[in-house]
Amino acid sequence: LGQRGPEPASGTEDGVRVLFLGDSMVAGFEVEFEETFVELLEARLASALGRPVEVVNGGVRGYGTDQSFLSFRERGRALAPDVVLL
């Protein structure tokens, strides 16, 4: 899908998928992928919830709210996220 990070898995019935949308602050190209706040939250959320969590980094450098919405409508919705954060 061209997102930063691994391709989203097919999902699990007991897991939670969180899609982050936004600009370069979300994409986090200034740091290694493992150091992005989106990636760091995955393990913390899984620990807090006691169930698998998959985060998808949908951040794109330079995107505004309108472009993030269009990205969700065209690609993000197909990922069937349980939570979407902008």
C-alpha positions in Angstrom: 0.0 0.0 0.0 3.0 2.3 0.1 2.6 3.0 3.8 5.7 3.5 6.1 6.3 0.2 7.8 5.3 -3.4 7.1 2.3 -4.2 5.0 -0.8 -4.7 7.1 -1.5 -8.3 8.1 -4.8 -10.0 7.2 -5.9 -9.3 10.7 -7.0 -11.5 13.6 -10.5 -11.8 15.2 -9.3 -10.8 18.7 -6.9 -8.1 17.6 -7.3 -4.3 17.2 -6.1 -2.4 14.1 -5.3 1.3 14.6 -4.8 3.5 11.5 -2.9 6.7 12.0 -3.4 9.4 9.4 -1.6 12.7 9.1 1.5 14.5 7.7 5.2 14.2 8.3 4.8 14.2 12.1 3.0 10.9 11.8 5.2 9.5 9.0 8.3 10.2 11.1 10.8 10.1 8.3 13.3 11.9 10.5 13.8 8.8 12.7 14.2 5.1 12.1 10.8 3.3 11.7 11.2 1.5 15.0 11.5 4.9 16.8 8.3 6.5 15.3 5.6 7.1 17.9 3.2 5.0 15.9 5.4 2.0 16.1 6.2 2.5 19.7 2.5 2.6 20.5 1.9 -0.8 19.1 3.6 -2.7 21.9 2.3 -0.3 24.6 -1.3 -0.6 23.4 -1.0 -4.4 23.1 0.3 -4.6 26.7 -2.4 -2.3 28.0 -5.2 -4.0 26.2 -4.0 -7.6 26.7 -4.7 -8.4 23.1 -2.9 -8.1 19.7 -2.6 -4.6 18.3 -1.6 -3.7 14.8 -0.8 -0.1 14.0 -0.7 1.2 10.4 1.3 4.3 9.7 -0.7 6.2 7.1 1.3 9.5 7.5 2.3 11.2 4.3 4.7 14.2 4.2 2.8 17.3 3.3 -0.7 15.9 3.6 -3.4 18.1 5.1 -6.7 17.1 6.6 -8.4 16.9 3.2 -5.7 14.7 1.7 -5.7 12.4 4.7 -9.5 12.0 4.4 -9.2 11.2 0.7 -6.5 8.7 1.5 -8.7 7.0 4.1 -11.7 7.0 1.7 -9.6 5.5 -1.1 -7.3 3.1 0.7 -7.6 3.2 4.5 -11.2 2.1 4.8 -10.3 -1.1 3.0 -8.0 -2.0 5.9 -11.0 -2.2 8.2 -9.4 -0.3 11.1 -11.1 -0.5 14.5 -9.7 3.0 15.3 -8.6 5.8 13.1 -6.5 8.7 14.5 -5.9 11.9 12.6 
